[in-house]
Amino acid sequence: MKRKIVIYLLTATLLSTVPFVEAQQAKKVWRIGLSHVGLDHVPPSLEPLRQELKKLGYEEGKNIQLDWRNLPDENAANDTAKEFARNRVDLIVAFESQTVRAAKAATSEIPVVFLHVSDPVGEGVIKSIAHPDGNMTGFGGVGDIAAKRMELFKEVYPKLRRVLIFLDPNDKGTVRPLADIRVMTQSHKLVLVERKVASQAEIEGVFASLRTGDADGAFVLSSSLNTKFFSLFNRLASEKRLPMSGYRKEWINQGALYSYSHDLASFGPPAAGYIDKIFKGTKVGDLPFQDSARFEFVINLKAAKSLGLTIPPNVLARADKVIK
């Protein structure tokens, strides 16, 4: 009889603990640190990522905590990545190369999902496209398409001859696209007026020194400059009445003449899918790097008219969107 009582009590105890354990597991709150450099904008993929996480069952304030940081420069990105590492967040989301480099330097253990990096193997972020290995994987979305953007600049503005091109000497991702552009400009009879800048003061100094005839248009090559200073470039180019090449379609609203880039917002949902897989046990290094969003060609006809430019009809017909 005593034995039956003991067995009954043990069984009851075990059964009573099951809901308790399940409740404890259900109360898990996943902590994600998200960072991006560029105070004048947020990455287009951020909101789609948030919405997709919600669809997957992750609700802010309930079972997930998103610590979003929009930062002024790479030094701030380094500090933030170290803070995320110290706080032992469950995962880091890094937008674009500056925060990706910071995350890589800060931790080799915490999973990192990155977005909008054109050449992660070349930049030493991952070992290969198919098998990233380590704690990092992610998505492209800025594309190694600088030469194509320059080619379109010539098509949109046929009278283009001298192009003022801005380079960040500290951005390693600039090397290959610059080489491609130099080859392209030779065949299209364009002259590159190259200027190396890394700060607002240096950018302002270049524009202040421009004289009539020095350049017919402006082109920002380095992604680090685009993410930090595009509003500044756009304003200064407008003051000098220089047509400006757009880094992506969001800059059209600020007055850029045209843009040609990936649909960056489309990378948010698959990035959320990777996060879900990682939380459910998939190894980060087994998730391949992806870069498959379509390109969009947008022309700002309003900007062209304000500059007195006439865009060829056949080029307008090829655009995915024309802003009037």
N, C-alpha and C positions, 0 to 999 in steps of 0.2 A: 504493500500500500504506500509506504513512504517513497519507494522507488518511483511509483506512478506519479506521486505528487511532485517529486523532483523533476521528472521528465516533463510534466505538464508546465511547471514553472519555467524551465529552461526554454521550452518551445514558445511559451507566451512572451518571454523576454526577447527571444530572437525575432519573433514576428513583430513585436512592438518597435524594434530598432530599425526594421526595414523602411517604414515610412520616414523615420527620422533621418536615415542615411540618404534616402532619395531626396528629402527636403533640403538637406545640406548641399547635395550635388546641384539641385535646382537653383539654389541661391548663389551659385558661382557667378561672380561679376567679372567679365573679361575686361581687362584694361588695355587700351590701345593708345599709343602716343603717335600723333600725326604732325608732320612738320613740312614747311615749304618756305622758300625764300622769295620775297617779292611783296612788299607791303601794299602796293597799289592794285592788287588783284588776288583772287584765290584761284587755284587750279580748277578747270571746268569739270574734272572728274570727281571732285570732292563730294558734291551733293548727290550725284548718281550712286557713288559708293555708299553713302549713308543710307539712301533709300533702299538699295539692294540688301544691305545688312538687315534692315528692318523687315524686308520680305522674307529673309532667311530665319527670322525669329529673334534677332538681336535688337532689343529696344533700350535706348538710352534712358538711364534712370532706373532700369530694372535689372537687366543682365549684361549690360555692356556700358563701359565708360570711355568716352572719346576725349582725349586731351589734345585739342587742336592748337597748333602754334603757327602763326604767320610771322616770318622773321625778316629782319632787315638785311642780313648778310651771312656769309659762311661761318664767320666767327660765332655768331649767335646760334647757327645750326649746330656747330660743334658742342657748344655749351648745353644746348637742349638735348642732343643725343646722349651726352654724358649723364644728364639728369634723368632721362628715361631709363638708362641702364642702371643707375643707382636705385631708382624706384622699382626696378624689376617689373616693368610693364610686361604684359603677356605677348605683345607684338608691337612692332613699329611700322608705320606706313610713312615712306619718304617720297616726296614729290620732287622730281627733277634732280640733276646730278649733285648739286651742292649739299643737299640734305642726305643724299645717298652716301656720298663720301663720308659725311659726318657719322652716319649710322654705322658704316663699316669700320670706322676707326674706334667707335665707342664700344662695340660688342661683337663677339663671335658666337654668342649663345642665343640671344633673344631673336626670334624669327623676325625677318624684315621683308615686307612686300613693298617694292618700289614701283613708281610710275613715271613715265615720260623720260626715259633714258635711251638715247639713240644707239649707243654702242657699249653695252655693259661689259662685254668681253674685252674689247679694246681698252676700256677704262679700268680694267682689273677688278670689276665689281663681282663678276661670276666667272666660273671656269669654262662653261660652254652653254650654248643656247638650250640644248636638249636636256642636259644634266648640270644645272647650276652648281650643285654641291654646296656644302656649307650652310649658312643660315639665311641666305638671301636669294630671292627670286622676284620676278615682277613683269612689267609690261613696258613697251616702248611708247611711241606716241609723239615724239618730236621729229623723228625721222632724219636720216642722213641725206637730206634733199636740198642742201644749200645751192648746189649748182642748178637744180631745176627751178628753184625760186628766182635765182638770178636770170636764168633764161626767160622766165615769164616776165620779169621786170622789163627786159628788152622788148618783149612782145606787146606788153601793155603800154609801154612808152617807147615807141620806135626811135625817137630822137635821142635816147639815152646813149651817152658816150663815156663820160667820166663818172665813176661810182665811188662815193665816199663810203668805205667799208670799215666797220668798227670791230676790233679784236680785243679780247681779254687775254693778256699774256699768261695769266694764271689758269686759264681754262684748257685742260688737256684735250677736251673734246673738240677743240677748234682745228687741230692739226690736219686731219684728213679732209674735212669739208673745204678748208681753205685751199688745199692742193687741188681738189676737184674744181673749185671755182676758178682758179688760175688757169687751168686747162681750158675750161669752158669760155672764159672771157677772150682768150686768144682767137678762138674760132669765130667769135661774135664781134670782134673788133671793139671790145670794151677796155677801158683803162681803169685799173683799180687804184684808188687813192687810199692806201691802207693807213689806219691810225690805231695804235695800241692804247687802250684806256682801261682803267679799273675802278674809277671813282667818279662821282658827280662832278667834282671840280675839273677833272681831266676832260670829261665829255663837254662841259660848258666851254672849256678853253679851246677845244677843237672847233666848235661852231663859231666862237667869237673871232677866231683867226681866219675864217673863210672869207674869200673875196669873190667877186663876180667871175664866173667861169671856172672856178676851182672844181666844182662838181655839179652834175645834173640830177643826182638822186642820192639817197642815203640808204644804206643796207647794214643791219646789225647782224653779224655772223655768230658771235659767241652766245650760247644759250644762257650763260651766267649774266650777261649784260641784258639780254631780253627779259629775263625774269625779274631783274632788279630795277631796270631803268627805262623800260620801254615808254612809259608815259613821258618821261623827260626827253627822250630822243624824239618822240612824236611832236612834242611842243616846240622844241628847238628847230626841228626840220621845217615845221610849219612857219615859224617866224622867218626863216631864211627862204621860204617858198620852194623848198626842195621836196619832190615826191619821195614818199617813204615806203619801203617794202615792209609788209606786215609779217610778223612771226607766226601769227595764227589769227583766225577769224575774229576773235574777241577784240583785236586791236583796230579792226575796221571802224568800230564805234568811236574810236579816239582820233580818227582821221587818216589812217594809213591808206595808201592808194589801192593796194590789193593784198591778198594773203593766199598762201598755199600751204596747207598743213593737214595732219591727221585730224580726224574728229576726236579730239581729246576726251570729251565727255563719255564717249563710248567705252573707255577703258575702266570706268568706275565699277560697273556691275561685275565683270569677270574678276576684278581685284577683290571684291567682296566675296566672291566664290572661293578664291584662294584662301582668304582669311578663314572662312568657314571650314574648309578642308584641313587647314593647319590646326585649328581648335579641336577638330575631331580626330587628330592623330597622324595626319599625313606629314611626312618629312618635307621640310622646305626645299631641300636640294633635289627632291624628286619631281618638283613641279617646274616644267619648262618655262623659259622666258618666252613671252608672246609679243608679237608686233604685227597685228593684222587689220587694224582699222583702215577704213577707206580715206582717201585724201579729198579735200574740199578746196576748190578754187573760187575765191570771192573777190569781186571787183567793186570798188567804191567810186561809182560814177559821180557822186556828189563832190567827192574830193578832187576828182579829175577836172570837173568844171570850175571849181574854185581856183585851180592852178592854171587854167587855160589850156588843158591837155585834151586831145581828141584820141580816144581809144578805138582802134580798128574794129569794125563791126564783126569780123570773123573771130576776134579774140573775145568780144562780149558774148558771142553765141556759144562759146566753149565754157563759159563760167557756170559754176553750179548755182551761183547767186549773184545778183547785181543790186547794189545799194543805190537807190535813186534819191 
